[in-house]
Amino acid sequence: MKVFEALRKTEEMFKNNGVVDYKSDARFLMQYFLGCNSTEYILRQKDEVSESFFELVQKRISGIPVQYITESAEFMGLEFYVNENVLIPRQDTEILVERALDFLKDKKNPVVYDICTGSGCIAVSVSKMAKVKVAAVDISEKALSIAKINAERNMADVAFVADDILNTKIDFSGADLILSNPPYIRTKEIEKLDVTVKCAEPFIALDGGEDGLVFYRKISKIAFDSLNNGGAVMFETGFDQGADLTEILEAQGFKDVEIIKDYSGNDRVAVGIK
């Protein structure tokens, strides 16, 4: 079977099995299987495809995200290694990075932390694009090992620390910017998530406690106690958590609290200035 025929068959299989992004996932898998980029892929439409390609197709149909199958995800134009030990970087999180880059553009030698770093996509992107050193924190040694790979591959200046932020032993004093995309899904809501999330991505990176706000409260206090005057804390938030984050940040003492919407008009980033 030739590439264009296999692609058409894969799209149909994905569509019939409820894969939402069936066209893009089919093409992404095919490029991975062929070991080529998008330009080379166009020139290889008449290459023969072996049955082993459809083993990958079946993995996607079973609920495994295409990024875990290929062990690759794009974020901020950079390539990141991912597996089941970290959340898959998502486009919405780029809004947090873009806001951080804007904040840092006039800062000299800022002290920056990324808490709950996971794959390291935030820390690596900010470090590389703002040309600053970032300290990245996570409770998971497995996640940190992946984040270290991503820092090396993208030649970013990131230091990694294993720590339980809810019982932290780190001294964050003197920070200029604290970033975090923490677990923020309400525990009871996790079971309702898409199968590619609740069954494939790490539970520890999803569960934000009964109300989804446990990490926000803790990190907000750490940030206010540690940031230099004029420093900022920036969070990714759930689509309906903007009001909660505003209340948490203002109660902690932050000024100029800002909630930034994502491309769908949902709450996505919360910013507080000390």
ZADO-1210 file (C-alpha; in nm, 4 decimals, padded with zeros to 6 digits):
<atoms>
<atom x="00.0000" y="00.0000" z="00.0000" code="MET" pos="1"/>
<atom x="00.1326" y="00.3414" z="-00.0957" code="LYS" pos="2"/>
<atom x="00.1616" y="00.6384" z="00.1401" code="VAL" pos="3"/>
<atom x="-00.1370" y="00.8306" z="00.0034" code="PHE" pos="4"/>
<atom x="-00.3551" y="00.5174" z="00.0202" code="GLU" pos="5"/>
<atom x="-00.2439" y="00.4306" z="00.3734" code="ALA" pos="6"/>
<atom x="-00.3070" y="00.7872" z="00.4845" code="LEU" pos="7"/>
<atom x="-00.6593" y="00.7843" z="00.3451" code="ARG" pos="8"/>
<atom x="-00.7301" y="00.4518" z="00.5162" code="LYS" pos="9"/>
<atom x="-00.5860" y="00.5777" z="00.8465" code="THR" pos="10"/>
<atom x="-00.7962" y="00.8933" z="00.8410" code="GLU" pos="11"/>
<atom x="-01.1075" y="00.6819" z="00.7898" code="GLU" pos="12"/>
<atom x="-01.0097" y="00.4446" z="01.0726" code="MET" pos="13"/>
<atom x="-00.9422" y="00.7332" z="01.3090" code="PHE" pos="14"/>
<atom x="-01.2645" y="00.9114" z="01.2192" code="LYS" pos="15"/>
<atom x="-01.4703" y="00.5960" z="01.2689" code="ASN" pos="16"/>
<atom x="-01.3097" y="00.5441" z="01.6116" code="ASN" pos="17"/>
<atom x="-01.3712" y="00.8945" z="01.7406" code="GLY" pos="18"/>
<atom x="-01.0240" y="01.0440" z="01.7009" code="VAL" pos="19"/>
<atom x="-01.0962" y="01.4176" z="01.6985" code="VAL" pos="20"/>
<atom x="-00.7912" y="01.5379" z="01.5063" code="ASP" pos="21"/>
<atom x="-00.7994" y="01.2408" z="01.2725" code="TYR" pos="22"/>
<atom x="-00.6371" y="01.4146" z="00.9746" code="LYS" pos="23"/>
<atom x="-00.3486" y="01.5793" z="01.1592" code="SER" pos="24"/>
<atom x="-00.2848" y="01.2693" z="01.3727" code="ASP" pos="25"/>
<atom x="-00.2765" y="01.0474" z="01.0633" code="ALA" pos="26"/>
<atom x="-00.0272" y="01.2727" z="00.8891" code="ARG" pos="27"/>
<atom x="00.1872" y="01.3137" z="01.2007" code="PHE" pos="28"/>
<atom x="00.2084" y="00.9353" z="01.2435" code="LEU" pos="29"/>
<atom x="00.2943" y="00.8867" z="00.8791" code="MET" pos="30"/>
<atom x="00.5742" y="01.1442" z="00.8899" code="GLN" pos="31"/>
<atom x="00.7093" y="00.9748" z="01.2016" code="TYR" pos="32"/>
<atom x="00.6918" y="00.6323" z="01.0357" code="PHE" pos="33"/>
<atom x="00.8693" y="00.7585" z="00.7245" code="LEU" pos="34"/>
<atom x="01.1232" y="00.9528" z="00.9300" code="GLY" pos="35"/>
<atom x="01.0751" y="01.2683" z="00.7275" code="CYS" pos="36"/>
<atom x="00.9673" y="01.6304" z="00.7608" code="ASN" pos="37"/>
<atom x="00.6594" y="01.7880" z="00.6021" code="SER" pos="38"/>
<atom x="00.8436" y="01.8836" z="00.2825" code="THR" pos="39"/>
<atom x="00.9945" y="01.5382" z="00.2287" code="GLU" pos="40"/>
<atom x="00.6604" y="01.3814" z="00.3103" code="TYR" pos="41"/>
<atom x="00.4954" y="01.5483" z="00.0104" code="ILE" pos="42"/>
<atom x="00.7561" y="01.3938" z="-00.2193" code="LEU" pos="43"/>
<atom x="00.7027" y="01.0428" z="-00.0833" code="ARG" pos="44"/>
<atom x="00.3315" y="00.9922" z="-00.1539" code="GLN" pos="45"/>
<atom x="00.3998" y="00.6896" z="-00.3745" code="LYS" pos="46"/>
<atom x="00.6397" y="00.5127" z="-00.1373" code="ASP" pos="47"/>
<atom x="00.5278" y="00.1731" z="-00.0113" code="GLU" pos="48"/>
<atom x="00.4047" y="00.1452" z="00.3487" code="VAL" pos="49"/>
<atom x="00.4487" y="-00.1785" z="00.5428" code="SER" pos="50"/>
<atom x="00.1924" y="-00.3291" z="00.7795" code="GLU" pos="51"/>
<atom x="00.4013" y="-00.2164" z="01.0789" code="SER" pos="52"/>
<atom x="00.2650" y="00.1344" z="01.0210" code="PHE" pos="53"/>
<atom x="-00.0814" y="00.0111" z="01.1126" code="PHE" pos="54"/>
<atom x="00.0511" y="-00.1122" z="01.4469" code="GLU" pos="55"/>
<atom x="00.1045" y="00.2552" z="01.5281" code="LEU" pos="56"/>
<atom x="-00.2444" y="00.3304" z="01.4017" code="VAL" pos="57"/>
<atom x="-00.3925" y="00.0725" z="01.6387" code="GLN" pos="58"/>
<atom x="-00.2050" y="00.2252" z="01.9335" code="LYS" pos="59"/>
<atom x="-00.3651" y="00.5618" z="01.8557" code="ARG" pos="60"/>
<atom x="-00.7086" y="00.4034" z="01.8263" code="ILE" pos="61"/>
<atom x="-00.6580" y="00.2377" z="02.1663" code="SER" pos="62"/>
<atom x="-00.6331" y="00.5843" z="02.3231" code="GLY" pos="63"/>
<atom x="-00.2582" y="00.6483" z="02.3310" code="ILE" pos="64"/>
<atom x="-00.1897" y="01.0093" z="02.2239" code="PRO" pos="65"/>
<atom x="00.0105" y="01.0433" z="01.9051" code="VAL" pos="66"/>
<atom x="00.2775" y="01.2399" z="02.0935" code="GLN" pos="67"/>
<atom x="00.3447" y="00.9442" z="02.3231" code="TYR" pos="68"/>
<atom x="00.3635" y="00.7079" z="02.0263" code="ILE" pos="69"/>
<atom x="00.6182" y="00.9288" z="01.8506" code="THR" pos="70"/>
<atom x="00.7762" y="01.0514" z="02.1768" code="GLU" pos="71"/>
<atom x="00.7707" y="01.4014" z="02.0344" code="SER" pos="72"/>
<atom x="00.5720" y="01.7240" z="02.0772" code="ALA" pos="73"/>
<atom x="00.6187" y="02.0745" z="01.9396" code="GLU" pos="74"/>
<atom x="00.5971" y="02.3757" z="02.1690" code="PHE" pos="75"/>
<atom x="00.6916" y="02.7367" z="02.0941" code="MET" pos="76"/>
<atom x="00.8493" y="02.6147" z="01.7711" code="GLY" pos="77"/>
<atom x="01.0815" y="02.3819" z="01.9634" code="LEU" pos="78"/>
<atom x="01.0842" y="02.0015" z="01.9678" code="GLU" pos="79"/>
<atom x="01.0315" y="01.8237" z="02.3015" code="PHE" pos="80"/>
<atom x="01.0776" y="01.4617" z="02.4016" code="TYR" pos="81"/>
<atom x="00.7738" y="01.3292" z="02.5891" code="VAL" pos="82"/>
<atom x="00.6457" y="01.0006" z="02.7280" code="ASN" pos="83"/>
<atom x="00.3782" y="00.8850" z="02.9700" code="GLU" pos="84"/>
<atom x="00.5645" y="01.0359" z="03.2676" code="ASN" pos="85"/>
<atom x="00.4891" y="01.3959" z="03.1653" code="VAL" pos="86"/>
<atom x="00.1957" y="01.5948" z="03.0358" code="LEU" pos="87"/>
<atom x="00.1985" y="01.6643" z="02.6638" code="ILE" pos="88"/>
<atom x="00.2832" y="02.0320" z="02.5989" code="PRO" pos="89"/>
<atom x="-00.0191" y="02.2157" z="02.4638" code="ARG" pos="90"/>
<atom x="-00.0598" y="02.5249" z="02.2519" code="GLN" pos="91"/>
<atom x="-00.2621" y="02.7060" z="02.5196" code="ASP" pos="92"/>
<atom x="00.0406" y="02.6966" z="02.7511" code="THR" pos="93"/>
<atom x="00.2317" y="02.9060" z="02.4979" code="GLU" pos="94"/>
<atom x="00.0228" y="03.2020" z="02.6194" code="ILE" pos="95"/>
<atom x="00.1935" y="03.1708" z="02.9596" code="LEU" pos="96"/>
<atom x="00.5378" y="03.1635" z="02.7989" code="VAL" pos="97"/>
<atom x="00.4601" y="03.4627" z="02.5766" code="GLU" pos="98"/>
<atom x="00.3456" y="03.6655" z="02.8797" code="ARG" pos="99"/>
<atom x="00.6600" y="03.5660" z="03.0677" code="ALA" pos="100"/>
<atom x="00.8824" y="03.6696" z="02.7765" code="LEU" pos="101"/>
<atom x="00.7106" y="04.0075" z="02.7633" code="ASP" pos="102"/>
<atom x="00.7693" y="04.0544" z="03.1374" code="PHE" pos="103"/>
<atom x="01.1372" y="03.9597" z="03.1114" code="LEU" pos="104"/>
<atom x="01.2341" y="04.1636" z="02.8056" code="LYS" pos="105"/>
<atom x="01.3684" y="04.4585" z="03.0069" code="ASP" pos="106"/>
<atom x="01.5019" y="04.2618" z="03.3055" code="LYS" pos="107"/>
<atom x="01.8743" y="04.2139" z="03.3638" code="LYS" pos="108"/>
<atom x="01.9864" y="03.8827" z="03.5171" code="ASN" pos="109"/>
<atom x="01.6413" y="03.7941" z="03.6549" code="PRO" pos="110"/>
<atom x="01.5898" y="03.5050" z="03.8958" code="VAL" pos="111"/>
<atom x="01.3241" y="03.2801" z="03.7403" code="VAL" pos="112"/>
<atom x="01.1566" y="02.9635" z="03.8695" code="TYR" pos="113"/>
<atom x="00.9277" y="02.7176" z="03.6925" code="ASP" pos="114"/>
<atom x="00.7345" y="02.5127" z="03.9486" code="ILE" pos="115"/>
<atom x="00.5817" y="02.1771" z="03.8453" code="CYS" pos="116"/>
<atom x="00.7964" y="02.1799" z="03.5331" code="THR" pos="117"/>
<atom x="00.6959" y="01.8392" z="03.3891" code="GLY" pos="118"/>
<atom x="00.8502" y="01.8070" z="03.0427" code="SER" pos="119"/>
<atom x="01.0330" y="02.1354" z="03.1004" code="GLY" pos="120"/>
<atom x="00.8586" y="02.3014" z="02.8076" code="CYS" pos="121"/>
<atom x="00.7992" y="02.6279" z="02.9956" code="ILE" pos="122"/>
<atom x="01.1424" y="02.6474" z="03.1568" code="ALA" pos="123"/>
<atom x="01.3282" y="02.5518" z="02.8394" code="VAL" pos="124"/>
<atom x="01.1312" y="02.7900" z="02.6166" code="SER" pos="125"/>
<atom x="01.1676" y="03.0860" z="02.8534" code="VAL" pos="126"/>
<atom x="01.5381" y="03.0195" z="02.9079" code="SER" pos="127"/>
<atom x="01.6158" y="02.9837" z="02.5396" code="LYS" pos="128"/>
<atom x="01.4052" y="03.2730" z="02.4131" code="MET" pos="129"/>
<atom x="01.4707" y="03.5246" z="02.6917" code="ALA" pos="130"/>
<atom x="01.8337" y="03.4133" z="02.7261" code="LYS" pos="131"/>
<atom x="01.8029" y="03.3711" z="03.1029" code="VAL" pos="132"/>
<atom x="01.8758" y="03.0918" z="03.3479" code="LYS" pos="133"/>
<atom x="01.5686" y="02.9183" z="03.4894" code="VAL" pos="134"/>
<atom x="01.5434" y="02.6908" z="03.7932" code="ALA" pos="135"/>
<atom x="01.2857" y="02.4173" z="03.7293" code="ALA" pos="136"/>
<atom x="01.1165" y="02.2258" z="04.0118" code="VAL" pos="137"/>
<atom x="00.9168" y="01.9034" z="04.0084" code="ASP" pos="138"/>
<atom x="00.8295" y="01.6259" z="04.2530" code="ILE" pos="139"/>
<atom x="00.8771" y="01.3543" z="03.9901" code="SER" pos="140"/>
<atom x="01.2303" y="01.2291" z="03.9256" code="GLU" pos="141"/>
<atom x="01.1028" y="01.0671" z="03.6050" code="LYS" pos="142"/>
<atom x="00.9659" y="01.3989" z="03.4823" code="ALA" pos="143"/>
<atom x="01.2899" y="01.5752" z="03.5702" code="LEU" pos="144"/>
<atom x="01.4930" y="01.3228" z="03.3710" code="SER" pos="145"/>
<atom x="01.2805" y="01.4054" z="03.0653" code="ILE" pos="146"/>
<atom x="01.3035" y="01.7798" z="03.1276" code="ALA" pos="147"/>
<atom x="01.6837" y="01.7518" z="03.1452" code="LYS" pos="148"/>
<atom x="01.6879" y="01.5816" z="02.8048" code="ILE" pos="149"/>
<atom x="01.4778" y="01.8644" z="02.6621" code="ASN" pos="150"/>
<atom x="01.7053" y="02.1314" z="02.8075" code="ALA" pos="151"/>
<atom x="02.0094" y="01.9605" z="02.6547" code="GLU" pos="152"/>
<atom x="01.8453" y="01.9118" z="02.3150" code="ARG" pos="153"/>
<atom x="01.7366" y="02.2726" z="02.2975" code="ASN" pos="154"/>
<atom x="02.0578" y="02.4096" z="02.4511" code="MET" pos="155"/>
<atom x="01.8717" y="02.5910" z="02.7303" code="ALA" pos="156"/>
<atom x="02.0267" y="02.7073" z="03.0585" code="ASP" pos="157"/>
<atom x="01.8038" y="02.5309" z="03.3113" code="VAL" pos="158"/>
<atom x="01.8843" y="02.3948" z="03.6574" code="ALA" pos="159"/>
<atom x="01.6617" y="02.1180" z="03.7928" code="PHE" pos="160"/>
<atom x="01.5509" y="02.0534" z="04.1502" code="VAL" pos="161"/>
<atom x="01.3459" y="01.7621" z="04.2870" code="ALA" pos="162"/>
<atom x="01.1015" y="01.8945" z="04.5451" code="ASP" pos="163"/>
<atom x="00.7460" y="01.8509" z="04.6746" code="ASP" pos="164"/>
<atom x="00.6203" y="02.2063" z="04.6420" code="ILE" pos="165"/>
<atom x="00.3387" y="02.1449" z="04.8916" code="LEU" pos="166"/>
<atom x="00.6057" y="02.0696" z="05.1537" code="ASN" pos="167"/>
<atom x="00.8910" y="02.2610" z="04.9966" code="THR" pos="168"/>
<atom x="01.2353" y="02.3029" z="05.1457" code="LYS" pos="169"/>
<atom x="01.3513" y="02.5471" z="04.8774" code="ILE" pos="170"/>
<atom x="01.4315" y="02.9101" z="04.9559" code="ASP" pos="171"/>
<atom x="01.2740" y="03.1087" z="04.6719" code="PHE" pos="172"/>
<atom x="01.3699" y="03.4478" z="04.8144" code="SER" pos="173"/>
<atom x="01.4979" y="03.7031" z="04.5655" code="GLY" pos="174"/>
<atom x="01.2894" y="03.5696" z="04.2774" code="ALA" pos="175"/>
<atom x="01.1808" y="03.8044" z="03.9998" code="ASP" pos="176"/>
<atom x="00.9411" y="03.5669" z="03.8232" code="LEU" pos="177"/>
<atom x="00.7713" y="03.2472" z="03.9359" code="ILE" pos="178"/>
<atom x="00.5930" y="03.0458" z="03.6680" code="LEU" pos="179"/>
<atom x="00.3746" y="02.7399" z="03.7115" code="SER" pos="180"/>
<atom x="00.1404" y="02.5154" z="03.5191" code="ASN" pos="181"/>
<atom x="00.0419" y="02.3099" z="03.8246" code="PRO" pos="182"/>
<atom x="-00.2100" y="02.0270" z="03.8551" code="PRO" pos="183"/>
<atom x="-00.5464" y="02.2053" z="03.8515" code="TYR" pos="184"/>
<atom x="-00.8147" y="01.9512" z="03.7622" code="ILE" pos="185"/>
<atom x="-01.0671" y="01.8862" z="04.0381" code="ARG" pos="186"/>
<atom x="-01.0198" y="01.5293" z="04.1598" code="THR" pos="187"/>
<atom x="-01.3764" y="01.4251" z="04.0832" code="LYS" pos="188"/>
<atom x="-01.3523" y="01.5748" z="03.7324" code="GLU" pos="189"/>
<atom x="-01.0553" y="01.3634" z="03.6211" code="ILE" pos="190"/>
<atom x="-01.2754" y="01.0629" z="03.5483" code="GLU" pos="191"/>
<atom x="-01.4751" y="01.2762" z="03.3037" code="LYS" pos="192"/>
<atom x="-01.1718" y="01.3743" z="03.0953" code="LEU" pos="193"/>
<atom x="-01.1043" y="01.2353" z="02.7498" code="ASP" pos="194"/>
<atom x="-00.9554" y="00.8857" z="02.7592" code="VAL" pos="195"/>
<atom x="-00.6308" y="01.0110" z="02.6014" code="THR" pos="196"/>
<atom x="-00.5846" y="01.2330" z="02.9075" code="VAL" pos="197"/>
<atom x="-00.7213" y="01.0411" z="03.2056" code="LYS" pos="198"/>
<atom x="-00.5781" y="00.7039" z="03.1028" code="CYS" pos="199"/>
<atom x="-00.2543" y="00.8111" z="02.9339" code="ALA" pos="200"/>
<atom x="-00.1222" y="01.1216" z="03.1057" code="GLU" pos="201"/>
<atom x="00.0187" y="01.1091" z="03.4629" code="PRO" pos="202"/>
<atom x="-00.2450" y="01.1452" z="03.7356" code="PHE" pos="203"/>
<atom x="-00.0015" y="01.3325" z="03.9606" code="ILE" pos="204"/>
<atom x="00.0230" y="01.6075" z="03.6984" code="ALA" pos="205"/>
<atom x="-00.3558" y="01.6453" z="03.6744" code="LEU" pos="206"/>
<atom x="-00.4964" y="01.6266" z="04.0281" code="ASP" pos="207"/>
<atom x="-00.5336" y="01.9711" z="04.1848" code="GLY" pos="208"/>
<atom x="-00.7305" y="01.8499" z="04.4854" code="GLY" pos="209"/>
<atom x="-01.0991" y="01.8668" z="04.5673" code="GLU" pos="210"/>
<atom x="-01.1480" y="02.2180" z="04.4281" code="ASP" pos="211"/>
<atom x="-00.8523" y="02.2171" z="04.1873" code="GLY" pos="212"/>
<atom x="-00.6886" y="02.5086" z="04.3697" code="LEU" pos="213"/>
<atom x="-00.4505" y="02.3434" z="04.6180" code="VAL" pos="214"/>
<atom x="-00.1324" y="02.4233" z="04.4267" code="PHE" pos="215"/>
<atom x="-00.2425" y="02.7771" z="04.3413" code="TYR" pos="216"/>
<atom x="-00.2886" y="02.8649" z="04.7090" code="ARG" pos="217"/>
<atom x="00.0468" y="02.7207" z="04.8110" code="LYS" pos="218"/>
<atom x="00.2488" y="02.8667" z="04.5233" code="ILE" pos="219"/>
<atom x="00.0809" y="03.2078" z="04.5583" code="SER" pos="220"/>
<atom x="00.1931" y="03.2258" z="04.9210" code="LYS" pos="221"/>
<atom x="00.5454" y="03.1137" z="04.8325" code="ILE" pos="222"/>
<atom x="00.5573" y="03.3721" z="04.5550" code="ALA" pos="223"/>
<atom x="00.4359" y="03.6638" z="04.7649" code="PHE" pos="224"/>
<atom x="00.6781" y="03.5780" z="05.0448" code="ASP" pos="225"/>
<atom x="00.9721" y="03.5360" z="04.8050" code="SER" pos="226"/>
<atom x="00.9400" y="03.7726" z="04.5090" code="LEU" pos="227"/>
<atom x="01.1274" y="04.0998" z="04.4873" code="ASN" pos="228"/>
<atom x="00.9072" y="04.4084" z="04.4693" code="ASN" pos="229"/>
<atom x="00.7872" y="04.4372" z="04.1111" code="GLY" pos="230"/>
<atom x="00.8243" y="04.0633" z="04.0657" code="GLY" pos="231"/>
<atom x="00.5456" y="03.8498" z="03.9200" code="ALA" pos="232"/>
<atom x="00.3805" y="03.5131" z="03.9589" code="VAL" pos="233"/>
<atom x="00.2177" y="03.3630" z="03.6494" code="MET" pos="234"/>
<atom x="-00.0019" y="03.0538" z="03.6341" code="PHE" pos="235"/>
<atom x="-00.1745" y="02.8517" z="03.3690" code="GLU" pos="236"/>
<atom x="-00.5343" y="02.8068" z="03.4846" code="THR" pos="237"/>
<atom x="-00.8338" y="02.5925" z="03.4073" code="GLY" pos="238"/>
<atom x="-01.0913" y="02.7317" z="03.1640" code="PHE" pos="239"/>
<atom x="-01.3242" y="02.8387" z="03.4481" code="ASP" pos="240"/>
<atom x="-01.0777" y="02.9308" z="03.7227" code="GLN" pos="241"/>
<atom x="-01.0066" y="03.2953" z="03.6465" code="GLY" pos="242"/>
<atom x="-01.2324" y="03.4306" z="03.9208" code="ALA" pos="243"/>
<atom x="-01.0876" y="03.1881" z="04.1757" code="ASP" pos="244"/>
<atom x="-00.7306" y="03.2829" z="04.0849" code="LEU" pos="245"/>
<atom x="-00.8135" y="03.6526" z="04.1058" code="THR" pos="246"/>
<atom x="-00.9500" y="03.6012" z="04.4562" code="GLU" pos="247"/>
<atom x="-00.6493" y="03.3905" z="04.5657" code="ILE" pos="248"/>
<atom x="-00.3903" y="03.6340" z="04.4304" code="LEU" pos="249"/>
<atom x="-00.5612" y="03.9478" z="04.5630" code="GLU" pos="250"/>
<atom x="-00.6144" y="03.7900" z="04.9054" code="ALA" pos="251"/>
<atom x="-00.2440" y="03.7064" z="04.9150" code="GLN" pos="252"/>
<atom x="-00.1615" y="04.0713" z="04.8466" code="GLY" pos="253"/>
<atom x="-00.0807" y="04.0788" z="04.4750" code="PHE" pos="254"/>
<atom x="-00.1678" y="04.3880" z="04.2727" code="LYS" pos="255"/>
<atom x="-00.2659" y="04.4376" z="03.9096" code="ASP" pos="256"/>
<atom x="-00.4057" y="04.0855" z="03.8852" code="VAL" pos="257"/>
<atom x="-00.4640" y="03.9949" z="03.5223" code="GLU" pos="258"/>
<atom x="-00.6564" y="03.7041" z="03.3676" code="ILE" pos="259"/>
<atom x="-00.5614" y="03.6304" z="03.0081" code="ILE" pos="260"/>
<atom x="-00.7957" y="03.4403" z="02.7781" code="LYS" pos="261"/>
<atom x="-00.6898" y="03.1649" z="02.5395" code="ASP" pos="262"/>
<atom x="-00.7725" y="03.1474" z="02.1696" code="TYR" pos="263"/>
<atom x="-01.1163" y="03.0040" z="02.2514" code="SER" pos="264"/>
<atom x="-01.2037" y="03.2833" z="02.4933" code="GLY" pos="265"/>
<atom x="-01.1507" y="03.0755" z="02.8088" code="ASN" pos="266"/>
<atom x="-00.9507" y="03.1729" z="03.1182" code="ASP" pos="267"/>
<atom x="-00.5950" y="03.0491" z="03.0633" code="ARG" pos="268"/>
<atom x="-00.3287" y="03.2577" z="03.2400" code="VAL" pos="269"/>
<atom x="-00.3348" y="03.4433" z="03.5733" code="ALA" pos="270"/>
<atom x="-00.0744" y="03.7099" z="03.6554" code="VAL" pos="271"/>
<atom x="-00.0083" y="03.8839" z="03.9864" code="GLY" pos="272"/>
<atom x="00.2486" y="04.1585" z="04.0539" code="ILE" pos="273"/>
<atom x="00.4057" y="04.2154" z="04.3956" code="LYS" pos="274"/>
</atoms>
